[in-house]
Amino acid sequence: MSERAERLRQARIRAGYQFASDAANALGMVASTYRAHENGQNEFEHSEAEVYGRKFNVDPYWLLSGKERQMAGEGAAPPGITDAGPPNGTIVDNLIGQGKKIPVFGQAVGGVDGEFIMNGDVLYEVMAPPILAEVSGAYAVSVSGDSMSPRYEDGEICFVDPTRPVRRGDYVIAQIRLEEDGAPLAYVKRFVRHNTSELVLEQFNPPKVLRFDAHTVHSVHYIALAGNA
């Protein structure tokens, strides 16, 4: 009997089949064909070892060679995997940045068109959003009234980038100084145009166009984003 045949016999017995004929019946094979494999009269090949391995719960590779097949993760690394060496990173605690706070201007109650006096009084401070964290002079305003609803609602915070040029259709906060020594009035509106003669803004609720003489315009600043803070 060959070593391969002996391994097949051992596998059959360990699987609980006392006689070769019992195993042949379970396999649906002609008994003489199976016996020829188990007594070494005929060699069985890979395809037959696969069938025997499934039925007897053994590795077909072992039936054929007598060696255990090395599985991925055991012993040598799989092909293409090399020693990566020790890790080069270190896990540390979460970093908590100091951030940057910016002032919020506004009034609890705005005028007919939602304007409020921009007299420099700070309502409170909020953390600057990332897009304004490095912008010099960034600030925020609290919306008064519903003149720009549904774009901006009463009490919502608009974050302002005073360094960015504005274009038609942008949302802005415009400061209008009606008196030479007076505090400017601030308007949160949509920008239409600004030339040497006038500044034109638009509001939504009710739909309205606001026009201001160019010499009264103190500043027109871009609203970068808005939300609750």
C-alpha positions in Angstrom: 0.0 0.0 0.0 1.3 3.4 -0.9 1.6 6.2 1.6 -1.1 8.2 -0.3 -3.4 5.2 0.0 -2.7 4.8 3.7 -3.5 8.4 4.3 -6.9 7.9 2.5 -7.6 4.8 4.7 -6.8 6.8 7.9 -9.0 9.7 6.8 -11.9 7.3 6.1 -11.7 5.6 9.5 -11.4 8.9 11.3 -14.5 10.1 9.4 -16.5 7.2 10.9 -16.7 4.9 8.0 -15.7 1.4 9.3 -15.6 -0.3 5.9 -14.4 1.0 2.5 -17.8 0.0 1.1 -19.5 2.3 3.5 -17.4 5.2 2.3 -18.0 4.3 -1.3 -21.8 4.3 -0.8 -21.6 7.7 1.0 -19.5 9.1 -1.9 -21.8 7.6 -4.6 -18.9 5.6 -6.1 -18.5 2.1 -7.3 -17.0 0.3 -4.3 -14.3 -1.4 -6.4 -13.1 2.1 -7.7 -12.8 3.4 -4.2 -11.0 0.2 -2.9 -8.5 0.5 -5.7 -7.6 4.0 -4.4 -7.4 2.9 -0.8 -5.3 -0.2 -1.4 -2.9 1.5 -3.7 -3.9 -0.4 -6.8 -4.7 2.9 -8.6 -3.5 6.3 -7.7 -6.0 9.1 -7.1 -5.4 12.6 -8.4 -6.2 16.1 -7.3 -9.8 16.2 -8.4 -10.5 12.9 -6.5 -8.6 14.1 -3.5 -10.9 17.2 -3.4 -13.9 14.9 -3.2 -12.4 12.7 -0.5 -11.2 15.7 1.4 -14.7 17.3 1.6 -16.3 14.0 2.6 -13.7 13.0 5.2 -13.0 16.5 6.4 -9.3 16.6 5.7 -7.1 18.8 3.6 -6.8 17.3 0.0 -3.2 18.6 -0.1 -2.4 16.4 2.9 -4.0 13.4 1.2 -1.8 13.9 -1.9 1.5 14.9 -0.3 1.3 14.1 3.4 2.1 17.8 4.2 -0.1 20.4 5.8 -0.9 23.3 3.6 0.5 26.6 5.1 -2.4 29.0 5.5 -2.2 32.8 5.1 -1.2 34.5 8.3 0.9 31.5 9.5 4.6 31.3 9.2 6.0 33.1 6.2 4.3 36.2 4.9 2.0 35.9 1.8 3.6 36.7 -1.5 4.2 40.4 -2.1 4.2 41.2 1.7 7.5 42.3 3.1 8.6 43.2 6.6 7.3 46.7 7.2 9.4 47.3 10.2 8.2 48.9 13.4 5.4 51.5 13.3 6.5 55.0 12.6 3.5 56.8 14.1 2.4 57.5 17.7 -1.2 57.7 18.9 -1.7 60.8 21.1 -4.6 62.5 22.8 -7.0 64.6 20.7 -5.7 68.1 20.1 -8.0 70.9 21.1 -7.2 74.2 19.4 -7.7 77.6 21.0 -9.6 78.8 17.9 -10.4 82.4 17.1 -13.3 84.4 18.5 -15.0 87.1 16.5 -17.5 89.8 17.7 -21.2 89.6 16.9 -22.9 93.0 16.2 -26.6 93.7 16.1 -29.7 94.7 17.9 -32.7 92.7 19.3 -35.1 94.8 17.2 -34.3 96.1 13.7 -35.9 98.9 11.7 -38.5 98.7 9.0 -36.1 97.1 6.6 -34.2 95.1 9.2 -31.5 97.6 9.7 -29.8 98.2 13.0 -27.3 100.8 14.3 -23.7 99.6 13.8 -22.3 101.6 16.8 -19.6 99.1 17.7 -21.4 97.5 20.6 -20.7 93.8 20.7 -23.6 91.5 21.6 -21.3 88.6 22.3 -18.4 86.6 20.7 -18.5 83.4 18.8 -15.9 81.0 17.4 -15.0 81.9 13.8 -15.8 79.2 11.3 -12.7 77.7 9.6 -13.0 79.8 6.4 -12.7 83.0 8.5 -10.2 81.8 11.1 -7.3 83.5 9.2 -9.2 86.5 7.9 -8.2 89.8 9.5 -11.2 91.8 10.7 -13.7 89.1 10.3 -16.9 89.6 12.3 -20.6 88.5 12.5 -23.9 90.1 12.7 -27.2 89.0 14.2 -30.1 89.3 11.7 -33.0 91.5 12.9 -36.5 90.8 11.5 -37.6 88.7 8.6 -36.9 91.1 5.6 -34.5 88.5 4.1 -36.6 85.4 4.9 -36.4 82.6 3.9 -32.7 83.2 3.2 -31.9 84.5 6.6 -34.2 84.3 9.6 -34.6 86.6 12.6 -31.8 85.9 15.1 -29.6 84.0 12.7 -25.9 84.8 12.6 -24.2 86.0 9.4 -20.4 85.5 9.3 -18.7 88.3 7.4 -15.5 88.4 5.3 -14.6 92.1 4.9 -11.7 91.3 2.6 -13.5 89.6 -0.2 -14.8 91.6 -3.2 -18.6 91.4 -3.7 -20.4 90.6 -7.0 -23.9 90.8 -8.2 -26.1 88.3 -6.4 -23.8 88.0 -3.3 -25.3 88.5 0.1 -23.8 91.4 2.0 -23.9 93.6 5.0 -23.9 97.2 3.9 -23.2 100.1 6.3 -24.8 103.3 5.4 -23.9 106.6 7.2 -26.8 109.0 6.8 -25.3 111.6 9.1 -21.6 112.7 9.0 -21.0 112.1 12.7 -23.6 109.5 13.2 -23.3 105.7 13.6 -23.9 103.8 10.4 -27.0 101.7 9.8 -26.3 98.1 8.9 -28.4 96.2 6.3 -28.2 92.5 5.5 -29.3 92.3 1.9 -28.5 90.9 -1.6 -26.1 93.0 -3.6 -27.2 94.3 -7.0 -24.7 97.0 -7.9 -22.5 99.7 -6.5 -21.2 102.5 -8.7 -20.2 106.2 -8.3 -23.7 107.3 -8.0 -25.5 104.7 -5.9 -25.6 101.4 -4.1 -28.5 99.1 -4.9 -29.6 96.3 -2.7 -32.5 93.9 -2.7 -34.6 92.3 0.0 -37.1 89.5 -0.1 -39.9 90.1 2.4 -41.6 92.1 1.1 -39.8 92.2 -2.2 -38.1 95.5 -2.4 -35.2 97.4 -3.9 -33.2 99.8 -1.7 -31.1 102.6 -3.2 -28.5 104.6 -1.3 -26.5 107.6 -2.6 -22.9 106.5 -3.1 -21.5 109.1 -0.7 -23.5 107.6 2.2 -22.0 104.1 1.8 -19.5 103.4 4.5 -18.8 99.7 3.5 -20.2 96.7 1.7 -18.9 93.4 3.1 -19.4 89.8 1.9 -21.4 87.3 4.0 -19.4 84.1 3.8 -22.0 81.9 5.5 -24.8 81.9 8.1 -26.4 79.7 10.7 -27.1 79.4 14.4 -24.1 79.9 16.6 
